[in-house]
Amino acid sequence: MRKYKASVAAVSTDQITIQDPQASIQELEDERNRLREQLAELSSRLSCMEGENVSTAQHKRWVGTVCTELYTVPGTVGSVPVPT
């Protein structure tokens, strides 16, 4: 009976040990997917801008805004204004 209790305790400890990395993995996968979506959106906006006649100052302002957005804390990202 003692061996059984020890085995159950060991399995419980192992399950807890496995669950912690699984949660971290899930969080990282979610962040990766969010960043992929953000990259696709920014790439789309950039390709739209390439065909437009926009001044250098407007491009610089937009690039600065994009850089600021990329370096903000996850979950606080707002929309990037596209110069008109």
Distance bins in CASP14 RR format, pairs under 12 A and 6 or more apart:
PFRMAT RR
TARGET T0000
AUTHOR 0000-0000-0000
RMODE 2
METHOD distances of the structure
MODEL  1
1 7 0 0 0 0 0 1 0 0 0 0 0
1 8 0 0 0 0 0 1 0 0 0 0 0
2 8 0 0 0 0 0 1 0 0 0 0 0
2 9 0 0 0 0 0 1 0 0 0 0 0
3 9 0 0 0 0 0 1 0 0 0 0 0
3 10 0 0 0 0 0 1 0 0 0 0 0
4 10 0 0 0 0 0 1 0 0 0 0 0
4 11 0 0 0 0 0 1 0 0 0 0 0
5 11 0 0 0 0 0 1 0 0 0 0 0
5 12 0 0 0 0 0 1 0 0 0 0 0
6 12 0 0 0 0 0 1 0 0 0 0 0
6 13 0 0 0 0 0 1 0 0 0 0 0
7 13 0 0 0 0 0 1 0 0 0 0 0
7 14 0 0 0 0 0 1 0 0 0 0 0
8 14 0 0 0 0 0 1 0 0 0 0 0
8 15 0 0 0 0 0 1 0 0 0 0 0
9 15 0 0 0 0 0 1 0 0 0 0 0
9 16 0 0 0 0 0 1 0 0 0 0 0
10 16 0 0 0 0 0 1 0 0 0 0 0
10 17 0 0 0 0 0 1 0 0 0 0 0
11 17 0 0 0 0 0 1 0 0 0 0 0
11 18 0 0 0 0 0 1 0 0 0 0 0
12 18 0 0 0 0 0 1 0 0 0 0 0
12 19 0 0 0 0 0 1 0 0 0 0 0
13 19 0 0 0 0 0 1 0 0 0 0 0
13 20 0 0 0 0 0 1 0 0 0 0 0
14 20 0 0 0 0 0 1 0 0 0 0 0
15 21 0 0 0 0 0 1 0 0 0 0 0
15 22 0 0 0 0 0 1 0 0 0 0 0
16 22 0 0 0 0 0 1 0 0 0 0 0
16 23 0 0 0 0 0 1 0 0 0 0 0
17 23 0 0 0 0 0 1 0 0 0 0 0
18 24 0 0 0 0 0 1 0 0 0 0 0
18 25 0 0 0 0 0 1 0 0 0 0 0
19 25 0 0 0 0 0 1 0 0 0 0 0
19 26 0 0 0 0 0 1 0 0 0 0 0
20 26 0 0 0 0 0 1 0 0 0 0 0
20 27 0 0 0 0 0 1 0 0 0 0 0
21 27 0 0 0 0 0 1 0 0 0 0 0
21 28 0 0 0 0 0 1 0 0 0 0 0
22 28 0 0 0 0 0 1 0 0 0 0 0
22 29 0 0 0 0 0 1 0 0 0 0 0
23 29 0 0 0 0 0 1 0 0 0 0 0
23 30 0 0 0 0 0 1 0 0 0 0 0
24 30 0 0 0 0 0 1 0 0 0 0 0
24 31 0 0 0 0 0 1 0 0 0 0 0
25 31 0 0 0 0 0 1 0 0 0 0 0
25 32 0 0 0 0 0 1 0 0 0 0 0
26 32 0 0 0 0 0 1 0 0 0 0 0
26 33 0 0 0 0 0 1 0 0 0 0 0
27 33 0 0 0 0 0 1 0 0 0 0 0
27 34 0 0 0 0 0 1 0 0 0 0 0
27 74 0 0 0 0 0 1 0 0 0 0 0
28 34 0 0 0 0 0 1 0 0 0 0 0
28 35 0 0 0 0 0 1 0 0 0 0 0
28 74 0 0 0 0 0 1 0 0 0 0 0
29 35 0 0 0 0 0 1 0 0 0 0 0
29 36 0 0 0 0 0 1 0 0 0 0 0
30 36 0 0 0 0 0 1 0 0 0 0 0
30 37 0 0 0 0 0 1 0 0 0 0 0
30 74 0 0 0 0 1 0 0 0 0 0 0
30 75 0 0 0 0 0 1 0 0 0 0 0
31 37 0 0 0 0 0 1 0 0 0 0 0
31 38 0 0 0 0 0 1 0 0 0 0 0
31 73 0 0 0 0 0 1 0 0 0 0 0
31 74 1 0 0 1 0 0 0 0 0 0 0
31 75 0 0 0 0 1 0 0 0 0 0 0
31 77 0 0 0 0 0 1 0 0 0 0 0
32 38 0 0 0 0 0 1 0 0 0 0 0
32 39 0 0 0 0 0 1 0 0 0 0 0
32 74 0 0 0 0 0 1 0 0 0 0 0
33 39 0 0 0 0 0 1 0 0 0 0 0
33 40 0 0 0 0 0 1 0 0 0 0 0
33 74 0 0 0 0 0 1 0 0 0 0 0
34 40 0 0 0 0 0 1 0 0 0 0 0
34 41 0 0 0 0 0 1 0 0 0 0 0
34 74 1 0 0 1 0 0 0 0 0 0 0
34 75 0 0 0 0 1 0 0 0 0 0 0
34 77 0 0 0 0 1 0 0 0 0 0 0
35 41 0 0 0 0 0 1 0 0 0 0 0
35 42 0 0 0 0 0 1 0 0 0 0 0
35 69 0 0 0 0 0 1 0 0 0 0 0
35 70 0 0 0 0 1 0 0 0 0 0 0
35 74 0 0 0 0 1 0 0 0 0 0 0
35 75 0 0 0 0 0 1 0 0 0 0 0
35 77 0 0 0 0 1 0 0 0 0 0 0
36 42 0 0 0 0 0 1 0 0 0 0 0
36 43 0 0 0 0 0 1 0 0 0 0 0
37 43 0 0 0 0 0 1 0 0 0 0 0
37 44 0 0 0 0 0 1 0 0 0 0 0
37 77 0 0 0 0 0 1 0 0 0 0 0
38 44 0 0 0 0 0 1 0 0 0 0 0
38 45 0 0 0 0 0 1 0 0 0 0 0
38 66 0 0 0 0 1 0 0 0 0 0 0
38 69 0 0 0 0 1 0 0 0 0 0 0
38 70 1 0 0 1 0 0 0 0 0 0 0
38 72 0 0 0 0 0 1 0 0 0 0 0
38 74 0 0 0 0 1 0 0 0 0 0 0
38 75 0 0 0 0 0 1 0 0 0 0 0
38 77 1 0 0 1 0 0 0 0 0 0 0
38 78 0 0 0 0 0 1 0 0 0 0 0
38 79 0 0 0 0 0 1 0 0 0 0 0
38 80 0 0 0 0 1 0 0 0 0 0 0
39 45 0 0 0 0 0 1 0 0 0 0 0
39 46 0 0 0 0 0 1 0 0 0 0 0
39 66 0 0 0 0 0 1 0 0 0 0 0
39 69 0 0 0 0 0 1 0 0 0 0 0
39 70 0 0 0 0 1 0 0 0 0 0 0
40 46 0 0 0 0 0 1 0 0 0 0 0
40 47 0 0 0 0 0 1 0 0 0 0 0
41 47 0 0 0 0 0 1 0 0 0 0 0
41 48 0 0 0 0 0 1 0 0 0 0 0
41 66 0 0 0 0 0 1 0 0 0 0 0
41 69 0 0 0 0 0 1 0 0 0 0 0
41 70 0 0 0 0 0 1 0 0 0 0 0
41 77 0 0 0 0 0 1 0 0 0 0 0
41 78 0 0 0 0 0 1 0 0 0 0 0
41 79 0 0 0 0 1 0 0 0 0 0 0
41 80 0 0 0 0 1 0 0 0 0 0 0
41 82 0 0 0 0 0 1 0 0 0 0 0
42 48 0 0 0 0 0 1 0 0 0 0 0
42 49 0 0 0 0 0 1 0 0 0 0 0
42 62 0 0 0 0 0 1 0 0 0 0 0
42 63 0 0 0 0 0 1 0 0 0 0 0
42 64 0 0 0 0 0 1 0 0 0 0 0
42 65 0 0 0 0 0 1 0 0 0 0 0
42 66 1 0 0 1 0 0 0 0 0 0 0
42 67 0 0 0 0 0 1 0 0 0 0 0
42 69 0 0 0 0 1 0 0 0 0 0 0
42 70 0 0 0 0 1 0 0 0 0 0 0
42 77 0 0 0 0 0 1 0 0 0 0 0
42 79 0 0 0 0 0 1 0 0 0 0 0
42 80 1 0 0 1 0 0 0 0 0 0 0
42 82 0 0 0 0 0 1 0 0 0 0 0
43 49 0 0 0 0 0 1 0 0 0 0 0
43 50 0 0 0 0 0 1 0 0 0 0 0
43 66 0 0 0 0 0 1 0 0 0 0 0
44 50 0 0 0 0 0 1 0 0 0 0 0
44 80 0 0 0 0 0 1 0 0 0 0 0
44 82 0 0 0 0 0 1 0 0 0 0 0
45 51 0 0 0 0 0 1 0 0 0 0 0
45 52 0 0 0 0 0 1 0 0 0 0 0
45 54 0 0 0 0 0 1 0 0 0 0 0
45 59 0 0 0 0 0 1 0 0 0 0 0
45 62 0 0 0 0 1 0 0 0 0 0 0
45 63 0 0 0 0 0 1 0 0 0 0 0
45 65 0 0 0 0 0 1 0 0 0 0 0
45 66 0 0 0 0 1 0 0 0 0 0 0
45 69 0 0 0 0 0 1 0 0 0 0 0
45 79 0 0 0 0 0 1 0 0 0 0 0
45 80 1 0 0 1 0 0 0 0 0 0 0
45 81 0 0 0 0 1 0 0 0 0 0 0
45 82 1 0 1 0 0 0 0 0 0 0 0
45 83 0 0 0 0 1 0 0 0 0 0 0
46 52 0 0 0 0 0 1 0 0 0 0 0
46 54 0 0 0 0 0 1 0 0 0 0 0
46 59 0 0 0 0 0 1 0 0 0 0 0
46 62 0 0 0 0 1 0 0 0 0 0 0
46 63 0 0 0 0 1 0 0 0 0 0 0
46 66 0 0 0 0 1 0 0 0 0 0 0
46 80 0 0 0 0 0 1 0 0 0 0 0
46 82 0 0 0 0 1 0 0 0 0 0 0
46 83 0 0 0 0 0 1 0 0 0 0 0
47 82 0 0 0 0 0 1 0 0 0 0 0
48 54 0 0 0 0 0 1 0 0 0 0 0
48 62 0 0 0 0 0 1 0 0 0 0 0
48 80 0 0 0 0 0 1 0 0 0 0 0
48 82 1 0 0 1 0 0 0 0 0 0 0
48 83 0 0 0 0 0 1 0 0 0 0 0
48 84 0 0 0 0 0 1 0 0 0 0 0
49 55 0 0 0 0 0 1 0 0 0 0 0
49 58 0 0 0 0 1 0 0 0 0 0 0
49 59 1 0 0 1 0 0 0 0 0 0 0
49 61 0 0 0 0 0 1 0 0 0 0 0
49 62 1 0 0 1 0 0 0 0 0 0 0
49 63 0 0 0 0 1 0 0 0 0 0 0
49 66 0 0 0 0 0 1 0 0 0 0 0
49 80 0 0 0 0 0 1 0 0 0 0 0
49 81 0 0 0 0 0 1 0 0 0 0 0
49 82 1 0 0 1 0 0 0 0 0 0 0
49 83 1 0 0 1 0 0 0 0 0 0 0
49 84 0 0 0 0 0 1 0 0 0 0 0
50 59 0 0 0 0 0 1 0 0 0 0 0
51 59 0 0 0 0 0 1 0 0 0 0 0
52 58 0 0 0 0 1 0 0 0 0 0 0
52 59 0 0 0 0 1 0 0 0 0 0 0
52 62 0 0 0 0 0 1 0 0 0 0 0
52 82 0 0 0 0 1 0 0 0 0 0 0
52 83 0 0 0 0 1 0 0 0 0 0 0
52 84 0 0 0 0 1 0 0 0 0 0 0
53 59 0 0 0 0 0 1 0 0 0 0 0
53 83 0 0 0 0 0 1 0 0 0 0 0
53 84 0 0 0 0 0 1 0 0 0 0 0
54 60 0 0 0 0 0 1 0 0 0 0 0
54 61 0 0 0 0 1 0 0 0 0 0 0
54 62 0 0 0 0 1 0 0 0 0 0 0
54 63 0 0 0 0 0 1 0 0 0 0 0
54 82 0 0 0 0 1 0 0 0 0 0 0
54 83 1 0 1 0 0 0 0 0 0 0 0
54 84 0 0 0 0 1 0 0 0 0 0 0
55 61 0 0 0 0 1 0 0 0 0 0 0
55 62 0 0 0 0 0 1 0 0 0 0 0
55 83 0 0 0 0 1 0 0 0 0 0 0
55 84 0 0 0 0 0 1 0 0 0 0 0
56 62 0 0 0 0 0 1 0 0 0 0 0
56 63 0 0 0 0 0 1 0 0 0 0 0
56 83 0 0 0 0 0 1 0 0 0 0 0
57 63 0 0 0 0 0 1 0 0 0 0 0
57 64 0 0 0 0 0 1 0 0 0 0 0
57 83 0 0 0 0 1 0 0 0 0 0 0
58 64 0 0 0 0 0 1 0 0 0 0 0
58 65 0 0 0 0 0 1 0 0 0 0 0
58 81 0 0 0 0 0 1 0 0 0 0 0
58 82 0 0 0 0 1 0 0 0 0 0 0
58 83 1 1 0 0 0 0 0 0 0 0 0
58 84 0 0 0 0 1 0 0 0 0 0 0
59 65 0 0 0 0 0 1 0 0 0 0 0
59 66 0 0 0 0 0 1 0 0 0 0 0
59 82 0 0 0 0 0 1 0 0 0 0 0
59 83 1 0 0 1 0 0 0 0 0 0 0
60 66 0 0 0 0 0 1 0 0 0 0 0
60 67 0 0 0 0 0 1 0 0 0 0 0
60 83 0 0 0 0 1 0 0 0 0 0 0
61 67 0 0 0 0 0 1 0 0 0 0 0
61 68 0 0 0 0 0 1 0 0 0 0 0
61 80 0 0 0 0 0 1 0 0 0 0 0
61 81 0 0 0 0 1 0 0 0 0 0 0
61 82 0 0 0 0 0 1 0 0 0 0 0
61 83 1 0 0 1 0 0 0 0 0 0 0
61 84 0 0 0 0 0 1 0 0 0 0 0
62 68 0 0 0 0 0 1 0 0 0 0 0
62 69 0 0 0 0 0 1 0 0 0 0 0
62 80 1 0 0 1 0 0 0 0 0 0 0
62 81 1 0 0 1 0 0 0 0 0 0 0
62 82 1 0 0 1 0 0 0 0 0 0 0
62 83 1 0 1 0 0 0 0 0 0 0 0
62 84 0 0 0 0 0 1 0 0 0 0 0
63 69 0 0 0 0 0 1 0 0 0 0 0
63 70 0 0 0 0 0 1 0 0 0 0 0
63 80 0 0 0 0 1 0 0 0 0 0 0
63 81 0 0 0 0 0 1 0 0 0 0 0
63 82 0 0 0 0 0 1 0 0 0 0 0
63 83 0 0 0 0 0 1 0 0 0 0 0
64 70 0 0 0 0 1 0 0 0 0 0 0
64 71 0 0 0 0 0 1 0 0 0 0 0
64 80 0 0 0 0 1 0 0 0 0 0 0
64 81 0 0 0 0 0 1 0 0 0 0 0
64 83 0 0 0 0 0 1 0 0 0 0 0
65 71 0 0 0 0 0 1 0 0 0 0 0
65 72 0 0 0 0 0 1 0 0 0 0 0
65 77 0 0 0 0 0 1 0 0 0 0 0
65 78 0 0 0 0 1 0 0 0 0 0 0
65 79 0 0 0 0 1 0 0 0 0 0 0
65 80 1 0 1 0 0 0 0 0 0 0 0
65 81 1 0 0 1 0 0 0 0 0 0 0
65 82 0 0 0 0 1 0 0 0 0 0 0
65 83 0 0 0 0 1 0 0 0 0 0 0
66 72 0 0 0 0 0 1 0 0 0 0 0
66 77 0 0 0 0 0 1 0 0 0 0 0
66 78 0 0 0 0 0 1 0 0 0 0 0
66 79 0 0 0 0 0 1 0 0 0 0 0
66 80 1 0 1 0 0 0 0 0 0 0 0
66 81 0 0 0 0 1 0 0 0 0 0 0
66 82 0 0 0 0 0 1 0 0 0 0 0
66 83 0 0 0 0 0 1 0 0 0 0 0
67 80 0 0 0 0 0 1 0 0 0 0 0
68 76 0 0 0 0 0 1 0 0 0 0 0
68 77 0 0 0 0 1 0 0 0 0 0 0
68 78 0 0 0 0 1 0 0 0 0 0 0
68 80 0 0 0 0 1 0 0 0 0 0 0
68 81 0 0 0 0 0 1 0 0 0 0 0
69 75 0 0 0 0 0 1 0 0 0 0 0
69 76 0 0 0 0 1 0 0 0 0 0 0
69 77 1 0 1 0 0 0 0 0 0 0 0
69 78 1 0 0 1 0 0 0 0 0 0 0
69 79 0 0 0 0 1 0 0 0 0 0 0
69 80 1 0 1 0 0 0 0 0 0 0 0
69 81 0 0 0 0 0 1 0 0 0 0 0
70 76 0 0 0 0 0 1 0 0 0 0 0
70 77 0 0 0 0 1 0 0 0 0 0 0
70 78 0 0 0 0 0 1 0 0 0 0 0
70 80 0 0 0 0 1 0 0 0 0 0 0
71 77 0 0 0 0 1 0 0 0 0 0 0
72 78 1 0 0 1 0 0 0 0 0 0 0
72 80 0 0 0 0 0 1 0 0 0 0 0
END
